[in-house]
Structures are given as structure tokens and as C-alpha cells.
């Protein structure tokens, strides 16, 4: 069946970006969150992103209005019954995700794919909250979803070949490149490589080997990364980084993934990155 309507559960940074991307790609979108204020904030972010595209001559005001008009917002999860695919983008908490998938499983038709945008958690565990594990997979976008080209398509233990191919085809319609993660392992490909780099960068800082500024500079100029590890952690959320490291450690029981004490201290001090005004860097200065 052709996909026409995309459901997105969770209107945070990732959810709103995915909704924006889908609407720009010609899909009708149902964006759901628990409270109206989250939905209005999401629509504000989408409007701002599209306004920049208009100012750069990448689209007209009429096209912007068309994209905005394709997005319906709702606080009712039951509205997902009209979606042809549902992408979950709620908080990185396994129990919350399992609860959302169990509810979605009872709402949407049996043939509909339920995808999770989790960056590191077990697809198999999430899928087992449903009666359709063969139709559940990971669809991991990168932030900002409208710009970053990659989508990791992640198999759970029971994900069918058909589901994987349908998600790849859908991602292509979103103008994305895909990689297939054949085994359900924490962090998939990108975060499995990136998280140890974050940990080593923090350890260098803890040991006094170099300043955060110089470590970032070394990585951006020496490895040609677009952002250094501290700039990127502040952008994504210091607390999210800690949560992912703790999840990796619990799954692997490997000290390679043990979060440095400095990271815990920042979280305890409420320095969670740009969203709180300070993380590894102080953005209030």
C-alpha cells in the first residue's frame, strides 16, 4: 500500500524535524504530543525553519504555506489510526517507549509499520510490547532531520525483510540515504562509534591534557568533523549523552562505555547544554 499519511509521536526537536521533513516531501502528517504547548512550540520551530528556506530563496511563501498546511497536530494518540506509517520520537526511556508502542499496536491497522527513532535502545524489546514485532523497526534520523542525510534502518530480532525494504523505500522518498543495521545492538552504527569518542574526549579534559576548546579545535580541524565533541554534546544535551552511556554500560558491562565523573557532575549541577544555557561551555557569557 502506498504511504500517504505519516504519523509522528512526540513533538520535541526530533519529532518536529521529522514531521517537517515528511511534510516537505509531500506527505500528510499527524503530529501528536501530550500537551498543546508542546505542539505549538513544535509548529513554531517548523515555521522558523521554513521561513529561513524562504529567505534563502529555496521555497516561496506559497510553498511554505502548503507545507505547514500538510501538518495536523493533536493531543490524541487515537488519531494515528489514519497513518500509513507511525514514527515514535518520544523521550529516550525504554518503559515510556514500550507503553507508547503497546497503545499504538491497539490503535493502528495490523499492516502499518511502527518505527522508533531511538538512537541506541533495543528495537527487539520495544517490538515485543506489540503483537506485530515483524512490522516494528528502528528508523533513526539525525538532528536536524530536515538536513542530515542519513537514516539508520535497524532490525529487531523479528523484523521482516519486507518491513526493512518498505522503510528504505520510504526513506528514499524523504531524500535520505540509508544504512541497514542487521543486528539489534545498542547504539547501532553511528552512536556505537561516536559515544566512545565522547568518553575519551571527556577523559582528556579531566586529565588536564587540553582545554575543551582545544580538544574541539583538534577534532574539527584534525578529523574534519563539523563539530567538536563538547560542542556536539552541548547541542544534543549533556543529560542525553549520560543516559546513552549508562544504557551502553548496562547492556555491554564494558568499561569502554563507563561515563566519566565530570559528565555526571555537569548533569547534577543542571548544566545540560544549550537548552539550560550551560554545559561544557557557558552560553550565558
N, C-alpha and C positions, 0 to 999 in steps of 0.2 A: 504493500500500500504506500502511495506517495505521501511523504511528510509535508504537511501544510501548516500545522499549528505546533509551536514549541512551548512546552510548559517549563518554567524555571521556578524552583522553590528556594527562597532565600534572596533577599534584595540588597545584600551587602555589596561590597566592592566587586567581588567576582560575579555574583548573581546579576547585578545590574549591567556589568560589562558583557556577560553572555547574552542577556536579553537585548541589549543594544545591538550587538553583533548579529543576532538572529534577525532582528527587525531590519537592519541594514541589508541583509541578504535576501529580503523579500518574504520572510516568514511572518505569520501572525504569532504574537507572543502573549502568553498569560504569565504574568509575574506575580508571585504570591509571597507574602510575609505575614507575620503575626499581627503587626500593628500598622495603621495607616501612616504614621510618621516615618516608618522605615521605607515605605513605598514612595512617599513624597520626596524623601531625601534621594532615593534611587532615581526617580524621574528628573530631579534637579541635576544629578550627575550626568545623566544621559543627555539632557538638554544642553548642558555646558560642553560636553564632548562634541555634539553635533554642531553647536554654534562655532566652535573652533574650526571645524571642517568647512563651514560656510565661509568664514573669514579668510580661509586659505584658498578658497575657490574650488574645493573638492566636491562640493554639492551646492545646490541652490536652496533658497528658503523654502520653496515648494517641496523639494525633495526631503528636506528636514522635517517638514510638517507631515509628510507621508510616513516617514519612519516612526515619528512619535505616535502617529495615529494607529500604527500596527500593534502597539503595546497596550494591553489591558492589565490593570493592576487590581488585585483582590486580596482580601484577608482570609478568604475561604479556600481551603485546600481542595474542597469538592469540585471547584472549577476546573481542576486538572483532568476531569473526565472527558474534556473536549480536546485534549492534547494528543498528538500523534507520537511524541516522544517527550519524556519529562527528565530534566536535568536538575539534580539536587545540588545546592550550593549553600548549605547552612553551616553553622559553626563546626569546627573540627573536633567533634565529640562523638565517639562511636555509638554511645547509647542514644543520643539525640538522632543520629542518622538512622539507626535501626528503627526507631519509633516512626520517623517520617516515612521510611520505606514500607513498613507494615501498613500504615494508613493508606499510602498511595496504592499499594497492592490491592486493597479492598475497593478503591475508587475507580481506577482506570481499567479499560478493557484488557483482556489477557494478552493480546498481541502487542501491546505498547511496551517499548523499551523503557526501562528505568535506569538512568545513568547517574553516577555520582561524580562530582568534581573534586572529591577528596584528593589531597596532594600526597598522601602517604598511607592511608589506612586500608585495612583488609577489605577487598571487594567481596571475597567469599563470605566473610562474617556479615556484611551488610546485606548480601543477596539472600542469606539464609533467614532473614526476617520476612521474606516473601514466599509465595507459593510458585514463583516463576524465576528461580535462580538462573535458568538458562537465558533469560531476557534481561539480566542485570549485568552491567559492566562499568568500568571506570571510563570517564571522559574528562581527562584532566587538562583544563585550559590553563594558560599562564597569564599573569596580570601585567598590563591591561589586555583583556581578552580580545578587544577590538583590533589590537595592533600585533600582538605576539603571534607568530605564525604556527607554533607547534601545538598539537593536541596529542597527549599520550592516551592511547586506547588500551585499556587494561582488562585482561581476562580474570574473572573469578574462576574458582575450581570447576564450576558447572556452566560457565558462559558458553553459548553455542557459537559455532563458526558463522552461522547466519547473522547472529546479533553483531558480531565483530565487523562483518562486511557491511552491514547496514549503517553502523556508526561511522565507519570510514567514508562511506558514500555521503552521509550527512555532513561530515566534517569538510569534505571536498566542496560541498555546496556553500559552506561558510568560508571558502577560500583558505582553508587550513591545510598544512602538511601534517601527516600522522606518522607515529611510530607505534608498533604493536608490542605491548608488554605481555609476553607469553606465560609468565608465571606471576602469581599474586604474591609479591614480596614488598615489604614496607619501603615506601619512597619511590618505587617503580624504577625509572632510569635517572631522570634529572636530579631529583632530591637525594637519591642514593649516592650520587656523586657529589652534589653540592653541600650537603649537611656536614660531612667530614671536613670540607674546606672551611666552612664557617667555624667549626670547632677548633681547627688548627690556627685560624686567624685570631680567635679569642685567646688561645693559649699563648700565642706570640705577644699579644698585648699584655696579658697577665704577667708574663716573664720579663716585661720591660725591654723586649728586643727592639721594638719600634712603636711609634705612636699609631693611633687608629688612622690618622690622616695619611701617614707614610705607608702603612700597610695597604690602605685603599689605593693609594697612588701606585704602589708597586704592582698590584694586581691589575689595575686598569691599563697601565702602560706596558707592563711586562707580559701579561697574558692576553691583552687586548679584550678584556671583559668590559661591557658597557658600564657596570657599576662595581665598586669595591665591595667586599663582604660586609663592612659595617654600614655603609650607605644602604645596601640592599636589605639588611636585616632591619634597619630602622624603617625603611619603606614598607616592608611586608608586615612588621610587627614583631618586636623582640619576644613577646609572650608566645606568639605562634611558633617561633623558632625553638623556644624551650620545650613547648608541648610536643613538637615533632621529634626532638632529640630524645625526650623521655619515652615516647612511644617506640622509637627505634631500639632504645636500650632494653625496654621490656620485652620486645619481640626477639631480639638477637642475643641478649645477655652478653654484649661485646663492648669492652671499654672504649673502642673506637668511637662509639656513639654516646659516651657519657658527657653530659652537659657540663661545661666549666662553671666554677663557682661564681665568677664575675657575671655570667648571664643570669644566674638565679638572683644575685644581688640587685641587678638592674630591675628585674621583674618585681622583687619585693619592695623596691623603692618607688614603684609606679612609673619607671622610665621605660615605656613600652614602644618608643619610637616616635615617628612623626605625629601619630594620632594623639599623643599626650604632650607633645611639644619637646620631648627629650627622650633619648635612648642612649646609644653610644655617643651621639652628638647632642648638643643642646641647641634646639632650634628657636629658643626664646631670645638668644643673644642677638 
